[in-house]
Amino acid sequence: MSLGNIVEPTLIIQVMAKYLVEVSHSSDKIECLYTIQIFLSSGSHFLTHADWGCLDGEHKAWFIIEVDTKEEAMQIVPSYYRRNTKITLLSRFNLTEVESMLSHHEIS
């Protein structure tokens, strides 16, 4: 019995980009504490699990998020803090990739 042309299904996995979100805030003690309070009471998993540098004098919060675009990552940040937010696309490399890239840039 012939089933004709059978097309095998393929699984397509879309990998989202990974971003480091860095949110700067005031070093004023009260404003700093309010910022932490806002993040912790936001209900956002990412904001409530942010890492803070305040106790070391670095008044910033950091978290990593996997989304499609930088704009999506920015939407997680409360609007008041967006102007002081830096979003960096994170990448990983293996040795083979780096050696291949270097071979394309070697000076003859």
C-alpha positions in Angstrom: 0.0 0.0 0.0 1.5 3.3 -1.1 1.1 6.3 1.1 2.5 8.7 -1.6 5.0 11.3 -0.6 5.2 11.4 3.2 6.7 14.5 4.6 8.4 14.0 7.9 7.7 16.7 10.5 10.6 18.7 11.7 10.9 20.3 15.0 11.9 24.0 14.8 13.3 25.4 18.0 13.4 29.2 18.2 16.1 30.3 20.5 15.5 33.6 22.2 18.2 36.1 22.8 19.7 36.5 26.2 20.1 40.0 27.6 21.8 41.5 30.7 19.6 44.3 32.0 21.4 46.9 34.2 19.2 49.4 35.9 21.0 52.4 37.6 19.3 54.3 40.4 20.0 57.0 42.9 22.6 56.5 45.7 20.4 58.5 48.1 19.6 56.0 50.8 15.8 56.5 50.8 15.5 56.6 47.0 17.7 53.4 46.8 15.4 51.6 49.3 12.3 52.7 47.4 13.8 51.4 44.2 14.4 48.0 45.8 10.9 48.1 47.3 9.4 48.8 43.9 11.3 45.9 42.3 10.4 43.5 45.0 6.7 44.4 45.0 6.4 44.5 41.2 5.2 40.9 40.8 7.7 40.4 38.0 9.9 37.3 38.5 12.8 39.1 36.9 12.6 42.2 39.0 12.0 40.3 42.2 15.1 38.2 41.6 17.4 41.0 40.5 20.9 41.2 42.0 21.9 44.5 43.6 25.3 46.3 44.0 24.1 48.9 46.5 26.0 47.5 49.5 29.2 47.8 47.6 28.4 51.4 46.5 27.3 50.4 43.0 23.7 51.5 42.9 22.5 49.2 40.1 20.3 46.2 39.8 21.1 43.4 37.3 19.1 40.6 35.9 19.3 38.3 32.9 16.3 37.7 30.6 15.6 35.7 27.5 13.3 37.5 25.1 13.2 38.3 21.4 14.3 41.9 21.4 15.9 44.6 23.5 12.6 46.4 23.4 10.9 43.5 25.1 13.6 43.4 27.8 13.1 47.1 28.4 9.4 46.7 28.9 10.1 44.6 32.0 11.8 47.6 33.6 9.4 50.0 35.4 9.0 53.1 33.2 10.6 55.5 35.7 13.9 53.6 35.5 14.1 53.0 31.7 16.1 56.1 31.0 18.8 54.8 33.3 18.8 51.2 31.9 21.4 49.6 29.8 20.6 46.4 28.0 23.4 44.2 26.6 23.0 41.2 24.3 24.9 38.3 25.7 26.7 35.7 23.6 28.7 32.6 24.2 31.6 31.3 22.0 33.4 28.1 21.8 37.1 27.8 21.0 36.4 26.5 17.4 34.2 29.5 16.6 36.8 31.9 17.9 39.6 30.2 16.0 37.5 30.3 12.8 36.8 34.0 13.3 40.5 34.7 14.0 41.6 32.9 10.8 39.4 35.3 8.8 41.2 38.3 10.3 44.8 37.1 10.3 47.3 39.4 8.7 49.2 37.9 5.8 
